[in-house]
Amino acid sequence: MVSAQSAFDASQVGLEVGTRTVLDVVQNQRTLFQAQVEYARSRYNFLLNRLLLAQAVGELDVEQMRIVNNMLTVDAEAQLANPAATQQ
């Protein structure tokens, strides 16, 4: 996502100075959004599979749920505290 964010930022600057077109900016924005969606999808799959594995081996309990919830909560709080961090 860092690469997609850098490309998007560069295209915006390029648009401002006249070296890029609006189409370049929109294409880079689309690429950035796709990267963000893929990151969210991968994160979801990781957390889901972690819970499914714990369930399969008989270790799914309240503590496992707390761990996953903590991962989600810490990430959400970080995004609220620093919206620019969600772009990376």
N, CA, C and O of each residue as an XYZ file, in Angstrom:
352
protein
N       0.813     -1.180      0.000
C       0.000      0.000      0.000
C       0.868      1.259      0.000
O       0.446      2.304     -0.495
N       2.051      1.164      0.542
C       2.934      2.329      0.584
C       3.264      2.782     -0.835
O       3.266      3.979     -1.123
N       3.537      1.842     -1.708
C       3.853      2.170     -3.097
C       2.665      2.829     -3.788
O       2.824      3.823     -4.497
N       1.477      2.272     -3.580
C       0.271      2.834     -4.191
C       0.008      4.238     -3.663
O      -0.397      5.125     -4.416
N       0.240      4.440     -2.362
C       0.042      5.767     -1.773
C       1.048      6.761     -2.355
O       0.692      7.898     -2.664
N       2.288      6.337     -2.501
C       3.316      7.218     -3.066
C       2.995      7.594     -4.509
O       3.161      8.746     -4.911
N       2.536      6.615     -5.281
C       2.168      6.888     -6.677
C       1.000      7.866     -6.750
O       0.991      8.766     -7.590
N       0.017      7.690     -5.873
C      -1.132      8.586     -5.838
C      -0.694      9.999     -5.454
O      -1.091     10.971     -6.097
N       0.122     10.113     -4.408
C       0.614     11.420     -3.973
C       1.407     12.108     -5.090
O       1.244     13.304     -5.335
N       2.259     11.343     -5.754
C       3.071     11.906     -6.835
C       2.196     12.365     -7.996
O       2.472     13.396     -8.609
N       1.150     11.613     -8.300
C       0.277     12.015     -9.403
C      -0.500     13.281     -9.049
O      -0.766     14.113     -9.917
N      -0.864     13.427     -7.777
C      -1.555     14.651     -7.365
C      -0.638     15.861     -7.502
O      -1.058     16.913     -7.984
N       0.610     15.708     -7.079
C       1.576     16.796     -7.217
C       1.809     17.078     -8.700
O       1.875     18.235     -9.116
N       1.932     16.025     -9.483
C       2.122     16.187    -10.928
C       0.965     16.925    -11.581
O       1.170     17.717    -12.500
N      -0.245     16.671    -11.113
C      -1.417     17.375    -11.628
C      -1.328     18.864    -11.298
O      -1.646     19.717    -12.127
N      -0.897     19.156    -10.089
C      -0.787     20.561     -9.660
C       0.240     21.335    -10.480
O       0.049     22.518    -10.765
N       1.333     20.667    -10.861
C       2.375     21.364    -11.623
C       2.218     21.189    -13.126
O       2.978     21.767    -13.903
N       1.238     20.395    -13.537
C       0.932     20.273    -14.958
C       1.615     19.145    -15.693
O       1.580     19.109    -16.923
N       2.245     18.207    -14.970
C       2.915     17.089    -15.649
C       2.075     15.818    -15.674
O       2.448     14.841    -16.322
N       0.960     15.826    -14.981
C       0.035     14.676    -14.949
C      -1.369     15.135    -15.288
O      -1.710     16.310    -15.153
N      -2.173     14.181    -15.731
C      -3.567     14.483    -16.060
C      -4.475     14.006    -14.933
O      -4.055     13.266    -14.043
N      -5.714     14.442    -14.991
C      -6.702     13.987    -14.020
C      -6.868     12.474    -14.131
O      -7.078     11.798    -13.124
N      -6.778     11.945    -15.339
C      -6.894     10.500    -15.541
C      -5.787      9.761    -14.791
O      -6.044      8.712    -14.199
N      -4.574     10.283    -14.806
C      -3.474      9.664    -14.054
C      -3.796      9.607    -12.565
O      -3.570      8.593    -11.905
N      -4.330     10.716    -12.046
C      -4.679     10.779    -10.624
C      -5.767      9.767    -10.302
O      -5.675      9.051     -9.305
N      -6.794      9.704    -11.136
C      -7.908      8.777    -10.893
C      -7.429      7.330    -10.968
O      -7.838      6.504    -10.152
N      -6.575      7.014    -11.928
C      -6.048      5.648    -12.040
C      -5.217      5.279    -10.812
O      -5.323      4.164    -10.302
N      -4.396      6.205    -10.339
C      -3.598      5.928     -9.149
C      -4.462      5.847     -7.895
O      -4.163      5.075     -6.983
N      -5.522      6.632     -7.845
C      -6.448      6.545     -6.715
C      -7.143      5.190     -6.713
O      -7.324      4.582     -5.658
N      -7.527      4.724     -7.879
C      -8.162      3.402     -8.000
C      -7.200      2.304     -7.538
O      -7.598      1.384     -6.824
N      -5.953      2.405     -7.943
C      -4.943      1.429     -7.526
C      -4.759      1.447     -6.011
O      -4.628      0.398     -5.380
N      -4.751      2.653     -5.431
C      -4.627      2.783     -3.978
C      -5.810      2.134     -3.277
O      -5.626      1.385     -2.317
N      -7.009      2.411     -3.741
C      -8.197      1.820     -3.118
C      -8.198      0.297     -3.245
O      -8.590     -0.405     -2.313
N      -7.765     -0.207     -4.389
C      -7.670     -1.662     -4.566
C      -6.671     -2.260     -3.576
O      -6.924     -3.323     -3.009
N      -5.556     -1.598     -3.368
C      -4.553     -2.073     -2.409
C      -5.132     -2.072     -0.999
O      -4.891     -3.003     -0.231
N      -5.892     -1.034     -0.651
C      -6.506     -0.967      0.669
C      -7.540     -2.072      0.862
O      -7.626     -2.663      1.938
N      -8.321     -2.350     -0.175
C      -9.319     -3.427     -0.098
C      -8.627     -4.775      0.069
O      -9.051     -5.593      0.885
N      -7.567     -5.008     -0.696
C      -6.837     -6.273     -0.591
C      -6.196     -6.433      0.785
O      -6.170     -7.533      1.335
N      -5.685     -5.346      1.336
C      -5.113     -5.396      2.682
C      -6.187     -5.759      3.705
O      -5.971     -6.615      4.564
N      -7.331     -5.112      3.610
C      -8.429     -5.398      4.542
C      -8.902     -6.838      4.385
O      -9.185     -7.511      5.376
N      -8.990     -7.309      3.154
C      -9.426     -8.688      2.897
C      -8.413     -9.684      3.476
O      -8.795    -10.679      4.092
N      -7.143     -9.412      3.275
C      -6.098    -10.305      3.802
C      -6.113    -10.324      5.324
O      -5.964    -11.379      5.941
N      -6.293     -9.162      5.919
C      -6.348     -9.069      7.380
C      -7.549     -9.842      7.922
O      -7.432    -10.570      8.908
N      -8.696     -9.682      7.276
C      -9.897    -10.409      7.678
C      -9.658    -11.915      7.585
O      -9.970    -12.656      8.517
N      -9.105    -12.363      6.460
C      -8.850    -13.793      6.282
C      -7.877    -14.323      7.324
O      -8.058    -15.430      7.831
N      -6.844    -13.547      7.653
C      -5.896    -13.955      8.670
C      -6.588    -14.154     10.015
O      -6.415    -15.184     10.665
N      -7.377    -13.154     10.428
C      -8.048    -13.246     11.730
C      -9.070    -14.375     11.755
O      -9.172    -15.099     12.746
N      -9.816    -14.527     10.686
C     -10.796    -15.609     10.611
C     -10.103    -16.964     10.674
O     -10.530    -17.846     11.419
N      -9.045    -17.134      9.903
C      -8.334    -18.416      9.905
C      -7.667    -18.697     11.240
O      -7.562    -19.855     11.645
N      -7.221    -17.672     11.918
C      -6.657    -17.841     13.256
C      -7.713    -18.404     14.212
O      -7.435    -19.309     14.999
N      -8.917    -17.858     14.129
C     -10.001    -18.352     14.980
C     -10.427    -19.768     14.586
O     -10.694    -20.604     15.449
N     -10.489    -20.028     13.284
C     -10.866    -21.366     12.829
C      -9.829    -22.413     13.249
O     -10.189    -23.534     13.608
N      -8.553    -22.051     13.203
C      -7.510    -22.972     13.648
C      -7.633    -23.245     15.143
O      -7.543    -24.393     15.578
N      -7.838    -22.201     15.918
C      -8.010    -22.386     17.361
C      -9.217    -23.271     17.649
O      -9.179    -24.105     18.553
N     -10.272    -23.090     16.890
C     -11.465    -23.928     17.064
C     -11.158    -25.377     16.704
O     -11.569    -26.296     17.413
N     -10.437    -25.582     15.605
C     -10.146    -26.939     15.133
C      -9.288    -27.726     16.124
O      -9.450    -28.939     16.255
N      -8.382    -27.049     16.817
C      -7.524    -27.753     17.768
C      -8.095    -27.707     19.189
O      -7.452    -28.155     20.139
N      -9.283    -27.171     19.321
C      -9.949    -27.146     20.618
C      -9.439    -26.094     21.574
O      -9.599    -26.232     22.787
N      -8.825    -25.038     21.052
C      -8.283    -23.992     21.910
C      -9.031    -22.664     21.792
O      -8.584    -21.645     22.318
N     -10.153    -22.681     21.111
C     -10.922    -21.439     20.982
C     -11.635    -21.170     22.291
O     -12.491    -21.943     22.722
N     -11.276    -20.082     22.908
C     -11.888    -19.707     24.174
C     -12.012    -18.193     24.238
O     -11.722    -17.495     23.266
N     -12.437    -17.700     25.363
C     -12.640    -16.268     25.532
C     -11.332    -15.506     25.322
O     -11.331    -14.421     24.741
N     -10.232    -16.065     25.788
C      -8.935    -15.384     25.641
C      -8.565    -15.217     24.175
O      -8.079    -14.157     23.782
N      -8.785    -16.240     23.361
C      -8.512    -16.132     21.924
C      -9.360    -15.036     21.294
O      -8.883    -14.278     20.450
N     -10.611    -14.958     21.706
C     -11.496    -13.919     21.185
C     -11.015    -12.535     21.627
O     -11.088    -11.578     20.856
N     -10.531    -12.428     22.841
C      -9.999    -11.147     23.329
C      -8.777    -10.713     22.533
O      -8.614     -9.533     22.223
N      -7.922    -11.672     22.206
C      -6.720    -11.365     21.436
C      -7.097    -10.796     20.068
O      -6.556     -9.777     19.637
N      -8.026    -11.463     19.400
C      -8.464    -10.992     18.081
C      -9.169     -9.644     18.214
O      -8.947     -8.743     17.405
N     -10.006     -9.507     19.218
C     -10.691     -8.238     19.428
C      -9.689     -7.117     19.693
O      -9.859     -5.999     19.207
N      -8.647     -7.418     20.460
C      -7.613     -6.425     20.741
C      -6.910     -5.994     19.457
O      -6.622     -4.812     19.267
N      -6.636     -6.952     18.581
C      -6.015     -6.619     17.297
C      -6.896     -5.655     16.508
O      -6.401     -4.697     15.914
N      -8.180     -5.908     16.504
C      -9.110     -5.040     15.779
C      -9.249     -3.682     16.450
O      -9.292     -2.653     15.775
N      -9.317     -3.678     17.767
C      -9.517     -2.434     18.508
C      -8.300     -1.528     18.420
O      -8.439     -0.327     18.189
N      -7.119     -2.083     18.600
C      -5.896     -1.291     18.531
C      -5.758     -0.676     17.146
O      -5.403      0.496     17.023
N      -6.032     -1.448     16.109
C      -5.937     -0.944     14.747
C      -6.950      0.178     14.508
O      -6.615      1.199     13.909
N      -8.173     -0.007     14.969
C      -9.206      1.012     14.781
C      -8.862      2.289     15.533
O      -9.049      3.388     15.011
N      -8.362      2.153     16.745
C      -7.979      3.340     17.522
C      -6.810      4.066     16.865
O      -6.762      5.296     16.869
N      -5.879      3.323     16.309
C      -4.747      3.939     15.624
C      -5.221      4.708     14.397
O      -4.715      5.793     14.109
N      -6.178      4.159     13.684
C      -6.713      4.836     12.502
C      -7.449      6.105     12.877
O      -7.372      7.103     12.161
N      -8.161      6.077     13.989
C      -8.861      7.272     14.434
C      -7.880      8.344     14.897
O      -8.102      9.531     14.659
N      -6.814      7.939     15.549
C      -5.831      8.888     16.068
C      -4.987      9.494     14.952
O      -4.571     10.649     15.043
N      -4.730      8.714     13.893
C      -3.875      9.180     12.806
C      -4.460      8.722     11.476
O      -4.046      7.688     10.952
N      -5.412      9.466     10.916
C      -6.044      9.057      9.662
C      -5.060      8.872      8.516
O      -5.319      8.081      7.609
N      -3.944      9.579      8.536
C      -2.945      9.419      7.469
C      -2.313      8.042      7.513
O      -1.846      7.544      6.489
N      -2.289      7.414      8.687
C      -1.690      6.078      8.819
C      -2.489      5.029      8.073
O      -1.938      3.996      7.693
N      -3.768      5.265      7.853
C      -4.596      4.304      7.133
C      -4.230      4.256      5.664
O      -4.591      3.312      4.961
N      -3.517      5.264      5.198
C      -3.121      5.325      3.808
C      -1.904      4.451      3.542
O      -1.555      4.231      2.382
N      -1.245      3.944      4.584
C      -0.020      3.172      4.403
C      -0.279      1.709      4.453
O       0.650      0.913      4.317
